[in-house]
């Protein structure tokens, strides 16, 4: 099994859920850029550049790549230096980012230990999932609308709400920017390095997880 697993997939594909499952099953570190940024916003020891970047993010502007790299690589160092593998969740969205990550892996002598694993999903299915899903206000668990009777979380009993970025206009924009057309250059990038595989994200969570385990066992 490769030491570096990079989860790819369009919005709503379930790659975040699968990243957590992989990390739990194999004692790998789970690195989510969203989680890292949320954690950063609670700190009180930020330098001026970090404070400025977070303020701009609160106004809806993109987070600069340098900040993502700084957070993700520092988190990865902690796991890799402890001889653990790492699962990157939503960390790489374009070729320039992929190249910087690849340089980081090369510097760690792990360039041949990378697997980009896509949880594939048609854009139409992605749209349906995002516009029909609910998230637990308490624990953050995600549910399809049809699987959430009573509007309560099956895990903790918390209230289920719609995410602010799951309205139709925002979803359309997200799919345009992060959907299959945007993913194609990344697929080619990792295919050219013999470091790409994919599973069918239309299946259930458990079935997708089984597909992933088969792929991981073969690497």
N, C-alpha and C positions, 0 to 999 in steps of 0.2 A: 504494500500500500504506500502511495506517495506521501511525503511529509507535508506538502503544501497542496491544499485543495481549494480551488477558487470556484465558488458557486456563481454561475451565470444564469440568466433567465429573464423574461419580460416581467413587468409588474404583475403581481397576482399569481405568479407561477408556483409559489410556495417554497422558493429557494431559502428564505429565512428560516422557515420551519425545518426544512431538511438539513440546513447547516447546524441547527441546534441538535438534531438527532444524531448526525455524524459525530459532532463534538462529544456528545454524551456516550455514544456507543464505543468510541475509540480513545477517550480521554484526550482529545485534541482541544486546543484553545479555539474559542469561537470569537472572531473579530468582526463586529458589525460597525460600520462607520456611523450609522445612526446612533447606536448606543454610545459610541465614543464621544460624539458631539454632545449628546444629552448629558453625559457625565462631565464633560468639559464645562458646560454652562453652569454647573453647581460649584465649581472650584473658585477659590478666592486668591489664587497665586498666579494669575495669568499675566503674561507680559503685554505690552501695549499692542503689538500686532495681533495677538490672539483675541484680546478684548475687542479690537476693531473688527476682526473677522466675524466674531459672534454677533456683534451689533448689526453688521450688514446682513447676516443670516436672518436675524429677527425681522428685517425689513423685506424678506423674501428674495434676497440676492443669493447667488451661488456661493457656496463655501470654497475658498481658494484651494487649489490642489496641494499647495505646500503644507497647509494645515492638516489635510487628510493624511498625507504621507507621514508627517511628524507623529501624529497620533497612532496610525496603523502600524508603522514600523517599530515604535516604542513598545506597543502592546505585543507585537510579534516577537520582538527580542526577548521578552520575559518568558514566553513559552518555549521558543527555540533554544534559548540558553539553558532551559531546564530539560532539554531533550524531548520536548513534546512536539507533536505536529500541530498545524494550524489550519483552520477553516476560515477563509475570507468570504464574508457575506455582503454583497452589494458594494464591494470596494472598487471594482474596476468597471468603468462604463465606456471607455474609448481607448484607441490605440496608444495615444501618448501616455495615458496612465498605465496601460499594460507594459509599456516599455520601461517606465520608471520602476515598476514593481519587479520586472525581470532583472533589472540592474541590481536591485536590492537582493534578490534571490541569488544572483551570481556572486555577489559579495559575501554571501553566507555559504558559498559552495553548495547551493541547493538548486541550481538551474535545471538539473535533470530530475528533480524531485517534485515537479509541478504538474498538477492535473487540473485543467479547466473543465469543470463538469456543468453542463447546461441542463436545467430543468426546463425542457422545451414546452411551449404552449402557443397555440395560434393566437393572433391578436384579438380575434373576435371573442375567444374564450376568456382572454385576459380582461377584456372590457366587461363581460358579464360578471366575472368573479369580483372585480373591484367595485362595481356599482351595486352589488347585492350582498356584500359582506358586512359583518359587524365585528367590533372589537370590544373586549372587556375593559371597562373603565378602570378596574382594579389591577388585574394581572397582565393585561395586554394580549390575552389569547384571542385568536381570530377564528370566526365562525362564518360559514355560509348562512345566508338568511334562512334557508329552508331547514337547516340543522340546529336552529336556535329557538325552539318553541318557548314562549313565555318571556322572551327577551332577557334571559338570565344566563350567565356563564356556567357551563357544565363543570368547570374546574373549581371555581371559588364562589359561585353564586352572585357575582357582581353584575351590575347593569351593563347591558350591551348597547353600544352607541356606534354611530357612523363616524368614520374618520373624516376630518375636515378636507383631506385631499382625495376623497372618494366621490365627490360630486362629478357629474357627467363631463363638464367642460375640462376640469382638472385631469380627469382620467384620460380623456382623449389626448390631451397634451402630453401626459406621462407616457402613453403608449407610442406617440409620435417620436418622443425623445429617447425612450428606453426600450421600445418594442423590438420586433424581429428585424426590421430594417436597420436599426441602430446596432443590433447585435452581430450582424453579418460580418463586418470587418474583424470583430474580436474572434468569431469562429475561425475565420481564415488565418488570423494571427497564430492561434494556438494549434490549428491543424498543421500549419507549416512547421511547427516545432514538435509534432507528434505528441501533443499534450492535451488533446481535446477528446471529450466523450459526451454523450447526451443520453438522457432518459426521457420517457414520455410523461410530461407533467399533467396530462389529462386524467391520469389514474387517481385512485384514492391516495391519501397520505401514506398509508401502510404499504401499498403497492409500489409507490414511487420509492419509498425507503428500501424495499427489497430490490428494486432495480439498481439502486445506487450501490447497495452492498455487493451485488454481483459485479458491478464495474470496478469497485474499489479492490475487490479480491483478485481481480485480474491484472491490476497494475503493479 
